[in-house]
Amino acid sequence: MARPDLETPEGRSAYRSELKRVGWKLRLGGFVLIVVAALLVVFAQEGRFGLTQDAVKVAYGMLFAGWILVITSIFQRTRHHKRRMAEGL
């Protein structure tokens, strides 16, 4: 692939949308895990749905996994950008 044209507004816009598509599944999955983990902690603290403090431990694991997915997608996007700027993609 040729290096992106960042001299024109259209080229910058196209490249920005290209970067947004890189790793979007990982980012979305991580975000969902983080939100579900936060809700699980809140519900366990309030004792709703019969959740106990053991659910908080599971929620912290989900929170950790969610952040790992988000950080992985950031590294993936950065690697894509570096390779694209070096015309190595």
N, C-alpha and C positions, 0 to 999 in steps of 0.2 A: 504494500500500500504506500502511496505517496504521502509525503508530509502534508498535514492539513494547512489550508490557506487561512491564516489568522490575520491577514491584512484587511479583509473586508468584514463588515458587520454580519453578513450572511454566512461567511466561512466560520467566524467565531461562534455564531449561534448554532450552526450545524455541528461543530466540534463539541460544544457544550452539551448538546443533546446526546451526542455519541458517548461522552463520558458518563452521563447520567444513566445510560443503559448498561454500563459495565458494572457487574456485580449487584444489580438491583434485586435479584432474588435473595441473595445473602443478606442484604440490608433489610429487606422486608421481613425475612424470616427472623432476623435478630431483633427487629423492632417488635414483632408480635410476641416473641419469647419474653422480652423485657416487660411489655405491658401486662401479659398474663401473669408473670412472676410478681409484679407489683400488686395486681389485684388479689392474687393468692395470699400474699403477706397481709394485706389489709383485711381480707375476709377471715384469715386465721386468727388475727389479733382480736377481731370482734367476735369470733366464735360462730360465724355464720356457716350455714351448709354443713354443720357438723365437723368442720376442719379443726384440727388440733395444732399444737406447736410443731409437730412433726412435719406438717405441710410447709412450715416456714423454711425448714432445711431443704426441702425439695425446691421451693421457690428460689432460694439462694443459688442452687445449682442451675436452675433455669436462667436466672439473671446472669450468671457467669457465662453460660453457653451463648446467651443472646449477645452479650458484649463481644465475645470472641468472634461471632459471625459478623458483627458490624465492623470490627477492627480488621478482620480478614478481607472484607469487601473494600475497605479503604486502601489496604495494601495492594489489592488486585487492581484497583483503579489507578493508583499511582504508578504501578509497574506498566500498565497499558499506556499511560501518558508518556512515560520515559521512552518506551519502545517506539511509540508513534512519533515522538519528536526526533528520535534518532533514525527514523525511517527503517526500523528493523522489524516492523510488523507485517 
